[in-house]
Amino acid sequence: MKLVKVEPEPEYPELKKRLEKAHVTLMRHRLTAPYIGAMMLGTSEITTKVTVGRFGPLAVSIDLPSACTDGINKKYNPVFLENMNDRQLRGIVMHENLHVMKKDIHRHVDLFQENPGLANAAVDFTVNDIIEQIREADPNFIELPPNGCYHSKFRNWTAREIYHYFKTGQDNQGNQEGKPKQGGKQPGKGKGKGKGQPGEGQGNTQPGDGGRTITIGGQEFKLEPLDKHDFEEIAQMSPEQVRKEMDKVNNAIHQGGLLAGRLGMEMPRSITEAAEPEVDWREVLREFVTTHTRGRDEYTYRKYNRHRVADDLYIPNTESEKVGEVIVAIDTSGSIGEKEISEFAAELVSICGIANPERVRVLWWDTVVHGEQIFTENEYAGIAGLLKPLGGGGTHVGCVSKYIVEEKLDSDCVIIFTDGYVEGQIDWRVTQPTLWMVTVNADFHPPGDGKMVKYRSMKEE
């Protein structure tokens, strides 16, 4: 990124006409009309730069080599468009608007943070699969943009299913097809049109996107995406603003579904799931811990407001209270396995790095609390390897409440990790904010003001 003077972009009148024509043609065609709502959202701009920060007449900007979306607005590089025929132009317009319709930028932030290369490939494969299905129905109407990632293996898969496959080698039925190779091969040449056989998928990747390609059926695909996915706008939005934007997309999906039904079509599964997606337990957990473990400003007379003492006014000042303790109570009744605990612990490690509580106290329980482990800041990175589960009997979650009350444990919040199959009448006297992570029983109702989220392991996702 570099700081440059903000200069007005050229008009590109001919390209603008072509882009407008592409939108109108897509809106009128029966196969793409259901996506009109996404095309009407935000703006469609022809530009060579993407601005990520403004400082008066100067701006921090990055080059836009192809196209990008922030989840609402769409931008296209003029040179990129000039090299396309009309079918390909309609393809790239559909590509960007399908990212909007599927809410890829907002729904999969955790995947992009974990491995940007794999996440880019996963969302592009799903989008291009939809475009390819449209092309198959009308070959003269639309075409995938050059070098678009597509493989018939991923027909009707979701982005998370593809990401999981690249990462672990498991298909969307849970079958193991060979764990992806680790490594850092250089970008290869792949048009994205190969026909691989089941069991041939290999992702030459490693955590942190050290790898550069995906190999499927003996064919390499670059991890460098066809288009860019802009997260800067999201980072500057409040949760309320994000919700408002996503409400607009949900309305577009709903209207598109109604139109598709009248035209005798079905909306792709990856889009219908985006309308009412399952809550991502990681996002809920992250939000819960960071919300309830921030230092709280409290008024105190131990420190006067010095600016008013001269006026004979003794006004209390504020001081930030140090972040305290997080209690994590893990059910060891037998239905929660080592895999679930490891996944949960790994996410807890990252949250501790963000919230930085003074302590994390882990309680092991079934019908009683069998023991506890306390971790401090310098131990957070190794929590996953230090956990020592105790128990294995029945399930009586009231024992956690009893233990917290009797031991007078003062924490900022409490997290319960359980299968949800507990006693009918829960004696819950804990006053701290409580989040219930439930692995199995979706009908479980937390006592009091507790908040519940359904935990799903990566295998389920």
C-alpha positions as CSV (number, residue, x, y, z in Angstrom):
1,M,0.0,0.0,0.0
2,K,1.1,3.5,-0.7
3,L,0.0,7.1,0.1
4,V,-1.0,8.8,-3.1
5,K,-2.8,11.9,-4.1
6,V,-6.5,11.3,-4.9
7,E,-6.9,11.8,-8.7
8,P,-10.2,11.5,-10.5
9,E,-10.4,8.3,-12.6
10,P,-10.8,8.6,-16.4
11,E,-14.4,8.2,-17.6
12,Y,-14.0,5.0,-19.7
13,P,-17.3,5.8,-21.6
14,E,-17.2,2.8,-23.9
15,L,-16.4,0.3,-21.1
16,K,-19.2,1.8,-19.0
17,K,-21.6,1.2,-21.8
18,R,-20.5,-2.4,-22.1
19,L,-20.7,-2.9,-18.4
20,E,-24.2,-1.4,-18.3
21,K,-25.3,-3.6,-21.2
22,A,-24.0,-6.6,-19.4
23,H,-26.1,-5.8,-16.4
24,V,-29.2,-5.2,-18.4
25,T,-28.7,-8.5,-20.4
26,L,-28.2,-10.5,-17.2
27,M,-31.3,-8.9,-15.6
28,R,-33.4,-9.9,-18.6
29,H,-32.3,-13.4,-19.0
30,R,-34.4,-16.0,-17.3
31,L,-31.3,-17.9,-15.9
32,T,-29.8,-14.8,-14.3
33,A,-32.8,-12.7,-13.5
34,P,-33.2,-14.1,-10.0
35,Y,-29.9,-12.4,-9.1
36,I,-31.1,-8.9,-10.1
37,G,-31.3,-7.9,-6.4
38,A,-27.5,-8.3,-5.9
39,M,-26.9,-6.3,-9.1
40,M,-29.0,-3.5,-7.8
41,L,-27.1,-3.3,-4.5
42,G,-24.2,-0.8,-4.1
43,T,-22.3,0.5,-7.0
44,S,-20.5,-0.9,-10.0
45,E,-17.3,1.1,-10.8
46,I,-14.5,0.9,-13.3
47,T,-11.2,1.8,-11.6
48,T,-7.6,0.9,-11.4
49,K,-7.3,1.5,-7.7
50,V,-9.1,0.5,-4.5
51,T,-9.0,3.1,-1.7
52,V,-8.5,1.6,1.7
53,G,-8.1,4.9,3.7
54,R,-8.4,8.6,3.2
55,F,-6.5,11.5,4.7
56,G,-7.8,14.7,3.2
57,P,-6.5,15.0,-0.4
58,L,-4.3,11.9,0.1
59,A,-5.4,8.3,0.2
60,V,-4.0,4.8,1.0
61,S,-4.7,2.8,-2.1
62,I,-3.9,-0.6,-3.7
63,D,-3.8,-1.6,-7.3
64,L,-6.8,-3.4,-8.6
65,P,-5.5,-5.9,-11.2
66,S,-8.9,-7.5,-12.0
67,A,-12.1,-7.0,-10.0
68,C,-13.3,-6.9,-6.4
69,T,-16.2,-6.6,-4.1
70,D,-16.6,-5.6,-0.5
71,G,-19.8,-7.6,-0.2
72,I,-22.0,-4.8,-1.6
73,N,-20.1,-2.6,-4.0
74,K,-18.3,-4.0,-7.1
75,K,-15.2,-2.6,-8.9
76,Y,-13.6,-3.6,-12.2
77,N,-10.2,-2.9,-13.7
78,P,-10.6,-1.3,-17.2
79,V,-7.7,-3.3,-18.8
80,F,-9.1,-6.5,-17.3
81,L,-12.5,-5.8,-18.9
82,E,-11.1,-4.7,-22.3
83,N,-9.6,-8.2,-22.9
84,M,-13.0,-9.9,-22.4
85,N,-15.7,-10.8,-25.0
86,D,-19.3,-10.1,-24.1
87,R,-20.0,-13.6,-22.7
88,Q,-16.9,-13.3,-20.4
89,L,-17.9,-9.8,-19.3
90,R,-21.3,-11.1,-18.2
91,G,-19.4,-13.9,-16.5
92,I,-17.3,-11.5,-14.3
93,V,-20.3,-9.4,-13.5
94,M,-22.1,-12.5,-12.3
95,H,-19.0,-13.6,-10.5
96,E,-18.8,-10.4,-8.4
97,N,-22.6,-10.3,-7.8
98,L,-22.7,-14.0,-6.7
99,H,-20.1,-13.2,-4.1
100,V,-22.6,-10.5,-2.9
101,M,-25.6,-12.9,-3.1
102,K,-23.7,-15.6,-1.2
103,K,-22.4,-13.1,1.4
104,D,-19.0,-14.6,1.0
105,I,-17.1,-11.6,2.3
106,H,-19.1,-11.5,5.5
107,R,-19.8,-15.2,6.2
108,H,-16.3,-16.5,5.8
109,V,-14.1,-14.0,7.5
110,D,-12.8,-16.7,9.8
111,L,-11.7,-18.8,6.8
112,F,-9.9,-15.9,5.2
113,Q,-8.1,-15.1,8.5
114,E,-7.0,-18.8,8.9
115,N,-5.8,-19.4,5.3
116,P,-6.5,-16.6,2.7
117,G,-5.4,-18.7,-0.2
118,L,-7.7,-21.7,0.5
119,A,-10.6,-19.4,1.4
120,N,-10.2,-17.4,-1.9
121,A,-10.1,-20.6,-3.9
122,A,-13.1,-22.1,-2.0
123,V,-15.4,-19.1,-2.6
124,D,-14.4,-18.8,-6.2
125,F,-15.0,-22.5,-7.0
126,T,-18.5,-22.2,-5.6
127,V,-19.3,-19.0,-7.6
128,N,-17.9,-20.4,-10.8
129,D,-19.8,-23.6,-10.4
130,I,-23.0,-21.6,-10.5
131,I,-21.8,-19.7,-13.6
132,E,-20.8,-22.9,-15.3
133,Q,-24.3,-24.4,-14.7
134,I,-25.8,-21.3,-16.4
135,R,-23.4,-21.8,-19.3
136,E,-24.3,-25.4,-19.7
137,A,-28.0,-24.4,-19.9
138,D,-27.2,-21.6,-22.5
139,P,-23.7,-22.0,-24.0
140,N,-24.0,-18.8,-26.1
141,F,-25.0,-16.6,-23.2
142,I,-22.3,-16.6,-20.5
143,E,-18.7,-17.9,-20.1
144,L,-16.3,-18.1,-17.2
145,P,-13.7,-15.4,-17.1
146,P,-10.2,-16.4,-18.1
147,N,-8.4,-18.5,-15.6
148,G,-11.5,-18.9,-13.5
149,C,-11.3,-21.7,-10.9
150,Y,-13.8,-24.4,-11.8
151,H,-13.9,-28.2,-11.4
152,S,-16.9,-30.5,-11.9
153,K,-16.0,-32.3,-8.7
154,F,-17.4,-29.4,-6.7
155,R,-20.8,-29.3,-8.3
156,N,-23.2,-27.8,-5.7
157,W,-20.7,-27.8,-2.9
158,T,-20.6,-24.9,-0.4
159,A,-17.5,-22.8,0.2
160,R,-16.9,-24.4,3.6
161,E,-17.2,-27.9,2.2
162,I,-14.6,-27.1,-0.4
163,Y,-12.3,-25.3,2.1
164,H,-12.6,-28.3,4.4
165,Y,-11.7,-30.7,1.5
166,F,-8.6,-28.7,0.6
167,K,-7.5,-28.5,4.2
168,T,-8.2,-32.1,5.3
169,G,-8.8,-34.3,2.3
170,Q,-12.4,-35.2,3.4
171,D,-15.2,-34.8,0.9
172,N,-18.6,-33.4,1.8
173,Q,-19.9,-36.8,2.8
174,G,-17.1,-37.2,5.4
175,N,-15.1,-39.7,3.3
176,Q,-11.3,-39.5,3.5
177,E,-9.8,-39.0,0.1
178,G,-6.2,-38.4,1.1
179,K,-4.9,-35.5,3.2
180,P,-3.7,-32.5,1.2
181,K,0.1,-32.4,0.8
182,Q,2.0,-29.8,2.7
183,G,4.4,-27.6,0.8
184,G,5.0,-24.4,-1.1
185,K,5.0,-25.0,-4.8
186,Q,5.2,-22.1,-7.2
187,P,2.1,-21.0,-9.1
188,G,1.2,-23.3,-11.9
189,K,-0.7,-22.8,-15.1
190,G,-4.3,-24.0,-14.9
191,K,-7.4,-22.9,-16.8
192,G,-9.8,-24.5,-14.4
193,K,-11.5,-26.8,-16.9
194,G,-10.1,-30.3,-16.0
195,K,-12.2,-33.3,-15.1
196,G,-10.6,-35.0,-12.1
197,Q,-11.7,-38.3,-10.5
198,P,-12.7,-38.7,-6.9
199,G,-9.8,-39.1,-4.6
200,E,-7.4,-37.0,-6.7
201,G,-7.8,-33.8,-4.8
202,Q,-4.6,-32.4,-3.3
203,G,-4.0,-29.0,-1.8
204,N,-0.4,-27.9,-1.8
205,T,-0.9,-25.6,1.1
206,Q,0.1,-25.0,4.7
207,P,-1.1,-22.8,7.5
208,G,-0.5,-19.1,6.8
209,D,-0.9,-19.7,3.0
210,G,2.6,-21.0,2.6
211,G,1.5,-23.0,-0.4
212,R,0.6,-21.4,-3.7
213,T,-1.5,-23.9,-5.6
214,I,-4.3,-26.4,-5.4
215,T,-4.0,-29.6,-7.4
216,I,-7.2,-31.4,-8.4
217,G,-7.2,-34.4,-10.8
218,G,-3.6,-33.8,-11.6
219,Q,-4.3,-30.1,-12.6
220,E,-2.9,-27.1,-10.7
221,F,-5.0,-24.1,-9.8
222,K,-3.4,-20.8,-8.6
223,L,-4.3,-19.8,-5.0
224,E,-4.0,-16.2,-6.3
225,P,-7.7,-15.5,-6.9
226,L,-9.3,-14.2,-10.1
227,D,-10.7,-11.3,-8.2
228,K,-10.0,-9.5,-4.9
229,H,-12.1,-9.7,-1.8
230,D,-12.1,-6.4,0.0
231,F,-12.4,-6.6,3.8
232,E,-11.5,-2.9,4.5
233,E,-15.1,-1.8,4.5
234,I,-16.2,-4.5,6.9
235,A,-13.4,-3.6,9.3
236,Q,-14.7,0.0,9.5
237,M,-18.4,-1.0,10.0
238,S,-20.1,-1.4,13.3
239,P,-22.1,-4.6,13.9
240,E,-25.3,-2.7,13.4
241,Q,-24.1,-1.4,10.0
242,V,-23.1,-4.9,8.9
243,R,-26.5,-6.3,9.9
244,K,-28.3,-3.6,7.9
245,E,-26.2,-4.4,4.8
246,M,-26.8,-8.1,5.2
247,D,-30.6,-7.4,5.6
248,K,-30.4,-5.9,2.1
249,V,-28.7,-9.0,0.8
250,N,-31.2,-11.3,2.5
251,N,-34.0,-9.4,0.9
252,A,-32.3,-9.8,-2.5
253,I,-32.1,-13.5,-1.9
254,H,-35.7,-13.7,-0.9
255,Q,-36.9,-11.8,-3.9
256,G,-34.6,-13.9,-6.2
257,G,-36.0,-17.1,-4.7
258,L,-39.6,-16.0,-5.5
259,L,-38.7,-15.0,-9.0
260,A,-36.8,-18.3,-9.5
261,G,-39.9,-20.2,-8.4
262,R,-42.1,-18.4,-10.9
263,L,-39.5,-19.2,-13.7
264,G,-39.5,-22.9,-12.7
265,M,-35.9,-22.7,-11.3
266,E,-34.2,-23.5,-8.0
267,M,-31.7,-21.2,-6.3
268,P,-28.3,-22.9,-5.6
269,R,-27.9,-24.4,-2.2
270,S,-25.0,-22.1,-1.4
271,I,-27.2,-19.1,-1.9
272,T,-30.3,-20.3,0.0
273,E,-28.1,-21.2,2.9
274,A,-26.7,-17.7,2.9
275,A,-30.2,-16.3,3.6
276,E,-30.5,-17.9,7.0
277,P,-27.0,-19.3,7.8
278,E,-26.4,-21.2,10.9
279,V,-24.6,-19.1,13.5
280,D,-20.9,-19.7,13.5
281,W,-20.0,-20.8,17.0
282,R,-16.5,-19.3,16.6
283,E,-18.0,-15.8,15.9
284,V,-20.4,-16.0,18.9
285,L,-17.7,-17.3,21.2
286,R,-15.3,-14.5,20.1
287,E,-17.9,-11.8,20.5
288,F,-19.0,-13.1,23.9
289,V,-15.6,-13.3,25.4
290,T,-14.3,-10.0,24.1
291,T,-17.6,-8.2,25.1
292,H,-17.5,-9.5,28.7
293,T,-13.8,-9.2,29.3
294,R,-13.0,-5.6,28.4
295,G,-11.7,-3.4,31.1
296,R,-14.6,-1.4,32.6
297,D,-14.3,2.3,33.4
298,E,-15.5,2.8,37.0
299,Y,-15.7,6.1,39.0
300,T,-13.5,6.2,42.0
301,Y,-12.8,8.8,44.7
302,R,-9.3,7.4,45.2
303,K,-8.3,9.7,42.3
304,Y,-9.9,13.1,42.1
305,N,-10.4,14.9,38.8
306,R,-7.5,17.3,39.1
307,H,-8.9,19.8,36.6
308,R,-11.8,20.6,39.0
309,V,-10.0,20.6,42.3
310,A,-9.0,24.2,41.8
311,D,-12.7,25.1,41.7
312,D,-13.2,23.4,45.0
313,L,-15.1,20.6,43.3
314,Y,-14.0,17.1,44.3
315,I,-15.3,15.0,41.4
316,P,-14.5,11.3,41.1
317,N,-12.2,10.3,38.3
318,T,-12.4,7.1,36.2
319,E,-9.9,4.3,36.1
320,S,-10.0,1.2,34.0
321,E,-10.6,-2.0,35.9
322,K,-8.2,-4.8,34.9
323,V,-9.7,-7.6,32.9
324,G,-10.3,-10.6,35.2
325,E,-11.0,-14.3,34.8
326,V,-12.8,-16.4,32.3
327,I,-14.3,-19.7,33.6
328,V,-14.6,-22.5,31.0
329,A,-16.6,-25.5,32.3
330,I,-16.2,-28.6,30.1
331,D,-18.6,-31.5,30.2
332,T,-16.7,-34.8,30.4
333,S,-19.7,-37.1,30.6
334,G,-18.6,-39.2,27.6
335,S,-20.3,-37.7,24.6
336,I,-17.7,-35.0,24.0
337,G,-14.6,-36.4,22.4
338,E,-11.0,-35.3,22.3
339,K,-11.5,-33.8,18.8
340,E,-14.2,-31.4,20.0
341,I,-12.2,-30.4,23.0
342,S,-9.1,-29.8,20.9
343,E,-11.1,-27.6,18.4
344,F,-12.7,-25.7,21.2
345,A,-9.4,-25.2,23.0
346,A,-7.7,-23.9,19.8
347,E,-10.3,-21.2,19.3
348,L,-10.1,-20.4,23.0
349,V,-6.3,-19.7,22.5
350,S,-6.9,-17.2,19.8
351,I,-9.6,-15.5,21.9
352,C,-7.3,-15.2,24.9
353,G,-4.9,-13.4,22.7
354,I,-7.5,-10.8,21.8
355,A,-9.2,-10.4,25.2
356,N,-6.1,-11.0,27.3
357,P,-7.9,-12.0,30.5
358,E,-5.9,-12.3,33.7
359,R,-6.8,-16.0,34.0
360,V,-8.6,-18.8,32.3
361,R,-10.0,-21.3,34.7
362,V,-11.0,-24.7,33.2
363,L,-13.4,-26.8,35.2
364,W,-13.9,-30.5,34.4
365,W,-17.3,-31.9,35.3
366,D,-19.9,-34.6,34.8
367,T,-22.1,-35.0,37.9
368,V,-19.5,-33.2,40.1
369,V,-16.6,-30.9,39.3
370,H,-13.6,-33.2,39.4
371,G,-10.9,-30.6,39.2
372,E,-9.7,-27.4,37.7
373,Q,-6.8,-26.0,35.8
374,I,-5.8,-22.3,35.8
375,F,-3.9,-20.7,33.0
376,T,-2.3,-17.3,32.9
377,E,-1.2,-15.1,30.0
378,N,2.1,-16.7,29.4
379,E,0.5,-20.1,29.2
380,Y,-2.4,-19.3,26.7
381,A,-0.5,-20.4,23.6
382,G,-0.1,-23.9,25.1
383,I,-3.5,-24.5,26.5
384,A,-4.5,-27.1,24.0
385,G,-1.6,-29.3,25.0
386,L,-1.9,-28.8,28.7
387,L,-5.6,-29.7,29.2
388,K,-6.1,-32.8,31.4
389,P,-9.8,-33.9,31.3
390,L,-11.2,-35.6,34.4
391,G,-14.5,-37.4,34.7
392,G,-16.6,-39.6,32.4
393,G,-19.8,-40.4,34.3
394,G,-23.3,-39.0,34.0
395,T,-24.3,-35.3,33.5
396,H,-25.5,-32.9,36.1
397,V,-24.6,-29.3,35.1
398,G,-25.9,-27.8,38.4
399,C,-22.7,-29.0,39.9
400,V,-20.9,-26.2,38.0
401,S,-23.1,-23.6,39.5
402,K,-22.7,-25.1,43.0
403,Y,-18.9,-25.1,42.6
404,I,-18.7,-21.5,41.4
405,V,-20.9,-20.3,44.2
406,E,-19.3,-22.3,47.0
407,E,-15.7,-21.5,45.9
408,K,-16.8,-17.8,45.5
409,L,-15.2,-17.7,42.0
410,D,-15.3,-14.1,40.7
411,S,-15.1,-14.2,36.9
412,D,-16.0,-11.8,34.1
413,C,-17.9,-14.6,32.3
414,V,-18.6,-18.3,32.2
415,I,-18.5,-20.6,29.2
416,I,-20.2,-24.1,29.5
417,F,-19.2,-26.7,26.9
418,T,-21.7,-29.5,27.0
419,D,-23.7,-32.0,24.9
420,G,-26.9,-30.4,26.3
421,Y,-28.3,-33.6,27.7
422,V,-28.5,-32.5,31.4
423,E,-31.0,-32.6,34.2
424,G,-34.5,-31.2,33.5
425,Q,-34.6,-28.6,36.3
426,I,-31.2,-26.9,36.5
427,D,-30.3,-25.2,39.7
428,W,-28.3,-22.3,38.3
429,R,-27.3,-19.6,40.7
430,V,-24.4,-18.2,38.7
431,T,-24.8,-14.4,38.2
432,Q,-22.0,-13.9,35.7
433,P,-22.8,-13.7,31.9
434,T,-22.9,-17.3,30.7
435,L,-22.5,-18.8,27.2
436,W,-23.6,-22.4,26.6
437,M,-21.8,-24.2,23.8
438,V,-24.0,-27.2,23.0
439,T,-22.7,-30.0,20.9
440,V,-25.7,-32.3,20.4
441,N,-29.0,-31.3,21.9
442,A,-30.2,-28.3,19.8
443,D,-33.5,-28.3,21.9
444,F,-31.6,-27.4,25.1
445,H,-32.7,-24.2,26.7
446,P,-30.2,-22.4,29.0
447,P,-31.3,-21.3,32.4
448,G,-31.7,-17.7,33.4
449,D,-30.3,-15.1,30.9
450,G,-27.7,-17.6,29.5
451,K,-27.0,-17.5,25.8
452,M,-26.7,-20.7,23.7
453,V,-24.9,-21.5,20.5
454,K,-24.9,-24.8,18.7
455,Y,-21.3,-26.1,18.4
456,R,-20.5,-27.9,15.1
457,S,-17.1,-29.5,14.5
458,M,-15.2,-29.0,11.3
459,K,-16.3,-32.5,10.2
460,E,-19.9,-31.4,10.4
461,E,-19.2,-28.1,8.6
